[in-house]
Amino acid sequence: MMERYLEAAFRENMRLILDFNNMMKSKIGVHGLDEGDFDAAKLEAAAERMADKRGSMKWRELPYNQGAIAADILYLPKEKTAVVEMARASGLALLKQEERNARTTTTAGTGELVLEAIQKGAAKILVGIGGSATNDGGIGFAAALGVKFLDKNGAEVKPVGENLGNIAGIDASGLKFDPANIRIEAVCDVDNPLTGPRGASAVFGPQKGATPEDVAFLDAGLANLAERIRKDLGMDIEHMPGAGAAGGLGAGLAAFAKAELRAGVDVVLDMVRIDDQLKDADLAFTAEGRIDFQTAFGKGPAGVGARAKKHGVPCLAIAGGVQGDISNLHPIGIDACFSLCSGPMSLADAMRNGAALLAGATEQAFRAFLAGKR
């Protein structure tokens, strides 16, 4: 939603800084991407909503839908295309801080939603895999679709992160759909590999409750999963760009559903026809909750900056916070970043005064742009 507030604040400040006629002579693109990208692309205009009450995030001994949360599938009947957002079934925002546990959360709910879409008649499924609470390599997703993960004794293991290292075999014979007949695209906003220093556990595990010990343990588990996929399925997904997205769900989708991994930002930017909007623009704005070194790894602002650079348009980024070394963003196309926070303040204060802080930050950013035009 941040882009909507950014646009309102930006246009109001332009009215204060410029007279109305001069303002209207320039085309200023204002774009931001966040969770709910498919909503931002306004797919609802052509879609039916299939309400689904499955999608339990924490593994449960019996039915997947026991105590489940509500989740939606967007369905475009004319195109027989469904859109599933894993954040609505397996998302970090659905958990309280004390409930975050990268060892015990699962992507099974996301798999259930995909299966529901297939049963409804979808021939193509877009799976948005951002904002996850999981680090299970997609084995929960696969288990919901009929894949079995076996330990050294041939017993089936629960598909959660803490059991990744126990997998000694994969039985995909019970897969409940034919990947040759159902096209699945995994839409992600990062290009991280599955394992290693830039892998799912190291980069994203800590925000999901993983301690340094958990990170090492989970990374080793994902490496074991990658080895089993190589041996049992004949695929090498460990270093595939995007494999580490959503706690390794990118890898799981590619291995078990034969999904194509696509950059989410490119999908959405094409949907909103950003290249057409940038052709005659003087300036592009983008926004993110927090900008840091991860932003360069395929996130929304990096995509906007790259498109702007292609058209020779300067791009400025507004964020709730700017943290650490962000010099890797400048060659991509983001020329400067501005934080909303005007001074030291608590998160609660920043959120409470968000509209005013956003207005102030956009004004100063725009004034800097105008100063460079003199």
C-alpha beads as a LAMMPS data file, in Angstrom:
LAMMPS data file: protein, C-alpha beads

374 atoms
373 bonds

1 atom types
1 bond types

-500.0 500.0 xlo xhi
-500.0 500.0 ylo yhi
-500.0 500.0 zlo zhi

Masses

1 110.0

Atoms # bond

1 1 1 0.000 0.000 0.000
2 1 1 2.959 2.310 0.468
3 1 1 2.959 3.401 -3.158
4 1 1 -0.535 4.841 -2.812
5 1 1 0.504 6.983 0.151
6 1 1 3.679 7.962 -1.695
7 1 1 1.726 9.138 -4.720
8 1 1 -0.701 11.189 -2.616
9 1 1 2.113 12.798 -0.629
10 1 1 4.171 13.436 -3.721
11 1 1 1.434 15.110 -5.700
12 1 1 0.460 17.294 -2.763
13 1 1 4.033 18.454 -2.311
14 1 1 4.412 19.210 -6.002
15 1 1 1.428 21.505 -5.657
16 1 1 3.226 23.323 -2.866
17 1 1 6.566 23.551 -4.660
18 1 1 5.407 24.225 -8.220
19 1 1 2.473 26.082 -9.618
20 1 1 -0.203 23.788 -11.017
21 1 1 0.401 24.525 -14.698
22 1 1 4.109 23.816 -14.535
23 1 1 3.455 20.649 -12.585
24 1 1 1.184 19.275 -15.283
25 1 1 3.801 19.809 -17.996
26 1 1 5.955 17.024 -16.580
27 1 1 5.097 13.368 -16.410
28 1 1 6.272 12.020 -13.080
29 1 1 6.106 8.275 -12.545
30 1 1 5.379 7.120 -9.007
31 1 1 5.806 3.378 -8.529
32 1 1 6.341 1.066 -5.617
33 1 1 5.928 -2.653 -5.027
34 1 1 5.175 -4.475 -1.807
35 1 1 3.383 -7.574 -0.563
36 1 1 0.112 -7.915 -2.413
37 1 1 1.756 -7.172 -5.760
38 1 1 -0.990 -8.965 -7.674
39 1 1 -3.593 -6.780 -5.990
40 1 1 -1.495 -3.769 -6.927
41 1 1 -1.641 -4.931 -10.515
42 1 1 -5.452 -4.859 -10.198
43 1 1 -6.044 -8.412 -11.339
44 1 1 -9.311 -8.302 -9.413
45 1 1 -10.861 -6.320 -12.247
46 1 1 -10.970 -9.449 -14.388
47 1 1 -11.002 -12.101 -11.708
48 1 1 -13.312 -14.212 -9.664
49 1 1 -12.317 -14.714 -6.052
50 1 1 -12.444 -18.317 -4.929
51 1 1 -12.622 -18.142 -1.150
52 1 1 -10.622 -20.926 0.421
53 1 1 -10.323 -21.596 4.135
54 1 1 -7.327 -23.881 3.962
55 1 1 -3.705 -22.997 4.400
56 1 1 -2.515 -23.971 7.881
57 1 1 0.995 -22.645 8.345
58 1 1 2.089 -24.716 11.309
59 1 1 2.250 -28.427 10.664
60 1 1 -0.648 -30.328 12.204
61 1 1 -0.793 -34.077 12.745
62 1 1 -4.153 -34.545 11.050
63 1 1 -6.023 -32.466 8.438
64 1 1 -4.133 -29.598 6.868
65 1 1 -7.204 -27.408 7.248
66 1 1 -7.598 -27.928 10.996
67 1 1 -7.457 -24.493 12.590
68 1 1 -6.513 -23.000 9.248
69 1 1 -6.493 -19.364 8.298
70 1 1 -8.612 -17.862 5.543
71 1 1 -6.892 -17.466 2.190
72 1 1 -7.991 -16.427 -1.277
73 1 1 -7.249 -17.595 -4.780
74 1 1 -7.730 -15.179 -7.637
75 1 1 -9.087 -16.863 -10.757
76 1 1 -9.345 -15.494 -14.280
77 1 1 -11.853 -17.862 -15.910
78 1 1 -11.332 -16.668 -19.477
79 1 1 -7.609 -17.411 -19.306
80 1 1 -8.052 -20.375 -16.911
81 1 1 -5.382 -18.718 -14.807
82 1 1 -5.210 -18.711 -11.008
83 1 1 -3.112 -16.496 -8.761
84 1 1 -1.977 -17.726 -5.359
85 1 1 -0.013 -15.633 -2.882
86 1 1 1.891 -17.744 -0.378
87 1 1 1.958 -14.790 2.030
88 1 1 -1.758 -15.358 2.573
89 1 1 -1.272 -18.983 3.574
90 1 1 2.315 -19.242 4.829
91 1 1 3.212 -15.610 5.437
92 1 1 5.321 -14.004 8.130
93 1 1 2.725 -11.300 8.721
94 1 1 0.265 -13.955 9.878
95 1 1 2.378 -14.854 12.904
96 1 1 3.009 -13.015 16.135
97 1 1 6.645 -12.269 16.874
98 1 1 6.850 -15.050 19.456
99 1 1 5.362 -17.567 17.007
100 1 1 8.093 -17.198 14.405
101 1 1 10.082 -20.417 14.084
102 1 1 11.905 -21.254 10.867
103 1 1 12.350 -24.867 11.996
104 1 1 8.670 -25.722 12.433
105 1 1 6.690 -23.671 9.904
106 1 1 5.656 -25.251 6.620
107 1 1 4.526 -24.333 3.121
108 1 1 1.844 -27.036 3.145
109 1 1 -0.932 -24.434 3.077
110 1 1 0.449 -22.928 -0.113
111 1 1 0.470 -26.371 -1.694
112 1 1 -3.163 -26.834 -0.708
113 1 1 -4.124 -23.600 -2.407
114 1 1 -2.338 -24.649 -5.607
115 1 1 -4.114 -28.004 -5.519
116 1 1 -7.438 -26.224 -5.000
117 1 1 -6.750 -24.053 -8.042
118 1 1 -5.967 -27.124 -10.149
119 1 1 -9.177 -28.805 -9.002
120 1 1 -11.110 -25.672 -9.990
121 1 1 -9.837 -26.034 -13.557
122 1 1 -6.832 -23.713 -13.710
123 1 1 -4.419 -24.523 -16.515
124 1 1 -1.926 -21.868 -15.462
125 1 1 -1.067 -20.835 -11.900
126 1 1 0.997 -17.855 -10.807
127 1 1 2.397 -18.375 -7.313
128 1 1 3.658 -15.235 -5.585
129 1 1 6.355 -16.381 -3.168
130 1 1 7.236 -13.338 -1.095
131 1 1 6.842 -12.612 2.610
132 1 1 7.126 -16.201 3.845
133 1 1 7.449 -17.410 7.423
134 1 1 9.012 -20.679 6.286
135 1 1 12.375 -22.280 5.608
136 1 1 11.338 -25.762 4.511
137 1 1 12.666 -25.811 0.948
138 1 1 9.131 -26.256 -0.358
139 1 1 8.727 -29.783 1.041
140 1 1 5.470 -28.790 2.770
141 1 1 4.168 -27.500 -0.557
142 1 1 5.196 -30.730 -2.269
143 1 1 3.754 -32.945 0.475
144 1 1 0.356 -31.284 0.066
145 1 1 0.537 -32.249 -3.615
146 1 1 1.345 -35.890 -2.904
147 1 1 5.153 -36.054 -2.757
148 1 1 6.612 -38.153 0.068
149 1 1 9.885 -37.448 1.848
150 1 1 11.431 -40.505 3.456
151 1 1 14.066 -40.977 6.137
152 1 1 16.793 -43.644 6.111
153 1 1 14.306 -46.218 7.404
154 1 1 11.765 -45.460 4.683
155 1 1 9.410 -43.668 7.055
156 1 1 7.722 -40.465 5.923
157 1 1 9.009 -37.312 7.626
158 1 1 6.947 -34.266 8.503
159 1 1 7.625 -31.568 5.894
160 1 1 9.129 -28.867 8.082
161 1 1 12.534 -27.207 8.081
162 1 1 13.939 -29.097 11.031
163 1 1 13.528 -32.395 9.146
164 1 1 15.332 -31.379 5.951
165 1 1 18.511 -33.084 7.090
166 1 1 16.656 -36.339 7.734
167 1 1 15.499 -36.784 4.134
168 1 1 17.132 -39.841 2.576
169 1 1 14.750 -40.341 -0.331
170 1 1 12.011 -38.640 -2.350
171 1 1 8.986 -40.443 -3.758
172 1 1 7.171 -38.241 -6.273
173 1 1 5.051 -41.040 -7.727
174 1 1 1.962 -39.799 -5.906
175 1 1 2.026 -36.280 -7.336
176 1 1 -1.608 -35.218 -7.729
177 1 1 -1.233 -33.394 -11.045
178 1 1 0.733 -33.649 -14.274
179 1 1 3.215 -30.752 -14.627
180 1 1 3.099 -31.288 -18.392
181 1 1 -0.555 -30.184 -18.409
182 1 1 -0.502 -27.480 -15.718
183 1 1 1.822 -24.520 -16.156
184 1 1 3.048 -23.044 -12.878
185 1 1 5.100 -19.863 -12.646
186 1 1 6.789 -18.931 -9.388
187 1 1 6.863 -15.167 -9.115
188 1 1 9.515 -13.993 -6.659
189 1 1 11.235 -10.751 -5.757
190 1 1 14.735 -12.086 -5.018
191 1 1 17.364 -13.984 -6.995
192 1 1 19.103 -15.721 -4.096
193 1 1 20.337 -19.315 -4.472
194 1 1 19.093 -22.039 -2.150
195 1 1 22.162 -22.367 0.070
196 1 1 25.320 -20.544 1.099
197 1 1 26.000 -16.996 2.320
198 1 1 23.284 -15.605 0.019
199 1 1 20.975 -18.544 0.501
200 1 1 17.510 -18.795 2.004
201 1 1 18.619 -19.530 5.569
202 1 1 21.498 -17.055 5.850
203 1 1 19.775 -14.041 4.334
204 1 1 16.136 -14.483 5.321
205 1 1 16.192 -16.955 8.208
206 1 1 16.854 -14.442 11.007
207 1 1 13.688 -12.440 10.259
208 1 1 11.753 -15.697 10.612
209 1 1 13.068 -16.352 14.096
210 1 1 16.220 -18.289 13.206
211 1 1 19.226 -17.982 15.527
212 1 1 22.772 -18.266 14.120
213 1 1 22.706 -21.937 15.135
214 1 1 19.362 -22.375 13.349
215 1 1 20.733 -20.736 10.217
216 1 1 23.648 -23.195 10.007
217 1 1 21.343 -26.138 10.759
218 1 1 18.736 -25.139 8.175
219 1 1 21.323 -24.345 5.509
220 1 1 22.789 -27.821 5.926
221 1 1 19.273 -29.256 5.678
222 1 1 18.592 -27.404 2.434
223 1 1 21.910 -28.637 1.045
224 1 1 20.795 -32.188 1.858
225 1 1 17.460 -31.580 0.124
226 1 1 19.283 -30.257 -2.961
227 1 1 21.445 -33.394 -3.038
228 1 1 18.398 -35.665 -2.768
229 1 1 16.696 -33.761 -5.608
230 1 1 19.831 -34.218 -7.737
231 1 1 19.938 -37.955 -7.066
232 1 1 16.229 -38.814 -7.050
233 1 1 14.769 -36.307 -9.520
234 1 1 17.777 -35.544 -11.705
235 1 1 17.592 -31.762 -11.207
236 1 1 20.248 -29.363 -9.932
237 1 1 18.391 -26.499 -8.262
238 1 1 20.822 -25.498 -5.504
239 1 1 22.351 -22.483 -7.241
240 1 1 19.392 -21.557 -9.430
241 1 1 18.583 -17.811 -9.160
242 1 1 15.453 -17.502 -7.039
243 1 1 15.763 -20.985 -5.538
244 1 1 16.251 -19.411 -2.109
245 1 1 13.095 -17.306 -2.328
246 1 1 10.503 -17.886 0.395
247 1 1 12.710 -20.148 2.462
248 1 1 13.556 -22.332 -0.517
249 1 1 10.024 -22.609 -1.915
250 1 1 11.471 -21.368 -5.213
251 1 1 13.588 -24.508 -5.352
252 1 1 10.646 -26.691 -4.349
253 1 1 8.382 -25.264 -7.015
254 1 1 11.023 -25.784 -9.690
255 1 1 11.830 -29.334 -8.589
256 1 1 8.409 -30.737 -7.736
257 1 1 6.039 -28.699 -9.947
258 1 1 8.450 -27.964 -12.828
259 1 1 7.668 -24.293 -12.266
260 1 1 9.410 -21.479 -14.106
261 1 1 10.931 -18.925 -11.737
262 1 1 10.168 -15.372 -12.816
263 1 1 11.156 -12.078 -11.247
264 1 1 8.021 -10.743 -9.578
265 1 1 8.983 -7.171 -10.210
266 1 1 9.213 -7.784 -13.969
267 1 1 5.810 -9.481 -14.036
268 1 1 4.120 -6.621 -12.196
269 1 1 5.968 -3.834 -14.025
270 1 1 4.910 -5.346 -17.333
271 1 1 1.319 -5.549 -16.066
272 1 1 1.251 -1.844 -15.225
273 1 1 3.087 -0.995 -18.489
274 1 1 5.785 0.955 -16.713
275 1 1 7.964 1.251 -19.826
276 1 1 5.219 3.228 -21.549
277 1 1 4.927 5.497 -18.520
278 1 1 8.669 6.094 -18.310
279 1 1 9.181 7.046 -21.960
280 1 1 8.479 10.745 -21.392
281 1 1 8.973 10.915 -17.625
282 1 1 11.367 13.323 -15.938
283 1 1 11.614 11.452 -12.646
284 1 1 10.599 8.117 -11.144
285 1 1 9.861 7.466 -7.491
286 1 1 9.768 4.039 -5.878
287 1 1 9.131 2.957 -2.298
288 1 1 9.869 0.143 0.130
289 1 1 9.306 -0.468 3.827
290 1 1 13.040 -0.781 4.390
291 1 1 15.921 -0.392 1.976
292 1 1 19.132 -2.324 2.665
293 1 1 21.638 -4.522 0.842
294 1 1 18.893 -7.091 0.090
295 1 1 16.976 -4.575 -2.015
296 1 1 19.387 -5.062 -4.911
297 1 1 18.589 -8.782 -5.107
298 1 1 15.573 -8.506 -7.387
299 1 1 13.295 -6.533 -5.078
300 1 1 10.695 -4.082 -6.372
301 1 1 12.662 -0.821 -6.078
302 1 1 15.624 -2.384 -7.875
303 1 1 13.344 -3.366 -10.734
304 1 1 11.854 0.104 -10.956
305 1 1 15.333 1.644 -10.881
306 1 1 16.560 -0.649 -13.655
307 1 1 13.612 0.224 -15.899
308 1 1 14.103 3.921 -15.203
309 1 1 17.803 3.670 -16.020
310 1 1 16.977 1.980 -19.319
311 1 1 14.932 5.049 -20.263
312 1 1 17.497 7.523 -18.915
313 1 1 15.154 8.641 -16.132
314 1 1 16.547 9.414 -12.652
315 1 1 14.989 7.318 -9.900
316 1 1 14.638 8.195 -6.220
317 1 1 13.610 5.749 -3.508
318 1 1 11.628 6.504 -0.357
319 1 1 11.750 4.022 2.520
320 1 1 10.555 3.663 6.062
321 1 1 14.186 3.057 6.923
322 1 1 17.530 2.912 5.128
323 1 1 19.977 0.512 6.722
324 1 1 23.617 -0.346 6.118
325 1 1 25.620 -0.084 2.927
326 1 1 23.316 0.487 -0.043
327 1 1 25.977 1.421 -2.599
328 1 1 25.027 -1.660 -4.648
329 1 1 21.751 0.070 -5.547
330 1 1 23.261 2.995 -7.424
331 1 1 24.672 1.091 -10.421
332 1 1 21.294 -0.652 -10.788
333 1 1 19.471 2.636 -11.324
334 1 1 18.398 4.003 -7.934
335 1 1 20.172 7.339 -7.788
336 1 1 19.406 8.229 -4.172
337 1 1 17.457 6.911 -1.173
338 1 1 15.566 8.926 1.423
339 1 1 14.318 7.713 4.797
340 1 1 10.976 8.808 6.169
341 1 1 12.397 9.169 9.666
342 1 1 13.525 12.730 10.282
343 1 1 15.400 11.785 13.446
344 1 1 15.703 9.094 16.110
345 1 1 12.261 7.680 16.871
346 1 1 10.547 4.450 17.820
347 1 1 8.800 2.272 15.262
348 1 1 5.487 3.080 16.927
349 1 1 6.100 6.826 16.546
350 1 1 7.172 6.412 12.922
351 1 1 4.038 4.448 12.075
352 1 1 1.768 6.838 13.952
353 1 1 3.200 9.831 12.091
354 1 1 3.756 8.017 8.815
355 1 1 1.707 10.314 6.589
356 1 1 3.463 13.479 7.783
357 1 1 6.904 11.865 7.630
358 1 1 6.240 10.607 4.116
359 1 1 5.124 14.049 3.006
360 1 1 8.280 15.603 4.412
361 1 1 10.588 13.045 2.835
362 1 1 9.009 13.308 -0.603
363 1 1 9.192 17.092 -0.490
364 1 1 12.912 17.088 0.312
365 1 1 13.627 14.446 -2.324
366 1 1 11.744 16.405 -4.964
367 1 1 13.450 19.666 -3.970
368 1 1 16.817 17.925 -4.411
369 1 1 15.760 16.837 -7.889
370 1 1 14.692 20.373 -8.804
371 1 1 17.944 21.813 -7.460
372 1 1 19.878 19.591 -9.828
373 1 1 17.866 20.944 -12.770
374 1 1 18.922 24.568 -12.223

Bonds

1 1 1 2
2 1 2 3
3 1 3 4
4 1 4 5
5 1 5 6
6 1 6 7
7 1 7 8
8 1 8 9
9 1 9 10
10 1 10 11
11 1 11 12
12 1 12 13
13 1 13 14
14 1 14 15
15 1 15 16
16 1 16 17
17 1 17 18
18 1 18 19
19 1 19 20
20 1 20 21
21 1 21 22
22 1 22 23
23 1 23 24
24 1 24 25
25 1 25 26
26 1 26 27
27 1 27 28
28 1 28 29
29 1 29 30
30 1 30 31
31 1 31 32
32 1 32 33
33 1 33 34
34 1 34 35
35 1 35 36
36 1 36 37
37 1 37 38
38 1 38 39
39 1 39 40
40 1 40 41
41 1 41 42
42 1 42 43
43 1 43 44
44 1 44 45
45 1 45 46
46 1 46 47
47 1 47 48
48 1 48 49
49 1 49 50
50 1 50 51
51 1 51 52
52 1 52 53
53 1 53 54
54 1 54 55
55 1 55 56
56 1 56 57
57 1 57 58
58 1 58 59
59 1 59 60
60 1 60 61
61 1 61 62
62 1 62 63
63 1 63 64
64 1 64 65
65 1 65 66
66 1 66 67
67 1 67 68
68 1 68 69
69 1 69 70
70 1 70 71
71 1 71 72
72 1 72 73
73 1 73 74
74 1 74 75
75 1 75 76
76 1 76 77
77 1 77 78
78 1 78 79
79 1 79 80
80 1 80 81
81 1 81 82
82 1 82 83
83 1 83 84
84 1 84 85
85 1 85 86
86 1 86 87
87 1 87 88
88 1 88 89
89 1 89 90
90 1 90 91
91 1 91 92
92 1 92 93
93 1 93 94
94 1 94 95
95 1 95 96
96 1 96 97
97 1 97 98
98 1 98 99
99 1 99 100
100 1 100 101
101 1 101 102
102 1 102 103
103 1 103 104
104 1 104 105
105 1 105 106
106 1 106 107
107 1 107 108
108 1 108 109
109 1 109 110
110 1 110 111
111 1 111 112
112 1 112 113
113 1 113 114
114 1 114 115
115 1 115 116
116 1 116 117
117 1 117 118
118 1 118 119
119 1 119 120
120 1 120 121
121 1 121 122
122 1 122 123
123 1 123 124
124 1 124 125
125 1 125 126
126 1 126 127
127 1 127 128
128 1 128 129
129 1 129 130
130 1 130 131
131 1 131 132
132 1 132 133
133 1 133 134
134 1 134 135
135 1 135 136
136 1 136 137
137 1 137 138
138 1 138 139
139 1 139 140
140 1 140 141
141 1 141 142
142 1 142 143
143 1 143 144
144 1 144 145
145 1 145 146
146 1 146 147
147 1 147 148
148 1 148 149
149 1 149 150
150 1 150 151
151 1 151 152
152 1 152 153
153 1 153 154
154 1 154 155
155 1 155 156
156 1 156 157
157 1 157 158
158 1 158 159
159 1 159 160
160 1 160 161
161 1 161 162
162 1 162 163
163 1 163 164
164 1 164 165
165 1 165 166
166 1 166 167
167 1 167 168
168 1 168 169
169 1 169 170
170 1 170 171
171 1 171 172
172 1 172 173
173 1 173 174
174 1 174 175
175 1 175 176
176 1 176 177
177 1 177 178
178 1 178 179
179 1 179 180
180 1 180 181
181 1 181 182
182 1 182 183
183 1 183 184
184 1 184 185
185 1 185 186
186 1 186 187
187 1 187 188
188 1 188 189
189 1 189 190
190 1 190 191
191 1 191 192
192 1 192 193
193 1 193 194
194 1 194 195
195 1 195 196
196 1 196 197
197 1 197 198
198 1 198 199
199 1 199 200
200 1 200 201
201 1 201 202
202 1 202 203
203 1 203 204
204 1 204 205
205 1 205 206
206 1 206 207
207 1 207 208
208 1 208 209
209 1 209 210
210 1 210 211
211 1 211 212
212 1 212 213
213 1 213 214
214 1 214 215
215 1 215 216
216 1 216 217
217 1 217 218
218 1 218 219
219 1 219 220
220 1 220 221
221 1 221 222
222 1 222 223
223 1 223 224
224 1 224 225
225 1 225 226
226 1 226 227
227 1 227 228
228 1 228 229
229 1 229 230
230 1 230 231
231 1 231 232
232 1 232 233
233 1 233 234
234 1 234 235
235 1 235 236
236 1 236 237
237 1 237 238
238 1 238 239
239 1 239 240
240 1 240 241
241 1 241 242
242 1 242 243
243 1 243 244
244 1 244 245
245 1 245 246
246 1 246 247
247 1 247 248
248 1 248 249
249 1 249 250
250 1 250 251
251 1 251 252
252 1 252 253
253 1 253 254
254 1 254 255
255 1 255 256
256 1 256 257
257 1 257 258
258 1 258 259
259 1 259 260
260 1 260 261
261 1 261 262
262 1 262 263
263 1 263 264
264 1 264 265
265 1 265 266
266 1 266 267
267 1 267 268
268 1 268 269
269 1 269 270
270 1 270 271
271 1 271 272
272 1 272 273
273 1 273 274
274 1 274 275
275 1 275 276
276 1 276 277
277 1 277 278
278 1 278 279
279 1 279 280
280 1 280 281
281 1 281 282
282 1 282 283
283 1 283 284
284 1 284 285
285 1 285 286
286 1 286 287
287 1 287 288
288 1 288 289
289 1 289 290
290 1 290 291
291 1 291 292
292 1 292 293
293 1 293 294
294 1 294 295
295 1 295 296
296 1 296 297
297 1 297 298
298 1 298 299
299 1 299 300
300 1 300 301
301 1 301 302
302 1 302 303
303 1 303 304
304 1 304 305
305 1 305 306
306 1 306 307
307 1 307 308
308 1 308 309
309 1 309 310
310 1 310 311
311 1 311 312
312 1 312 313
313 1 313 314
314 1 314 315
315 1 315 316
316 1 316 317
317 1 317 318
318 1 318 319
319 1 319 320
320 1 320 321
321 1 321 322
322 1 322 323
323 1 323 324
324 1 324 325
325 1 325 326
326 1 326 327
327 1 327 328
328 1 328 329
329 1 329 330
330 1 330 331
331 1 331 332
332 1 332 333
333 1 333 334
334 1 334 335
335 1 335 336
336 1 336 337
337 1 337 338
338 1 338 339
339 1 339 340
340 1 340 341
341 1 341 342
342 1 342 343
343 1 343 344
344 1 344 345
345 1 345 346
346 1 346 347
347 1 347 348
348 1 348 349
349 1 349 350
350 1 350 351
351 1 351 352
352 1 352 353
353 1 353 354
354 1 354 355
355 1 355 356
356 1 356 357
357 1 357 358
358 1 358 359
359 1 359 360
360 1 360 361
361 1 361 362
362 1 362 363
363 1 363 364
364 1 364 365
365 1 365 366
366 1 366 367
367 1 367 368
368 1 368 369
369 1 369 370
370 1 370 371
371 1 371 372
372 1 372 373
373 1 373 374
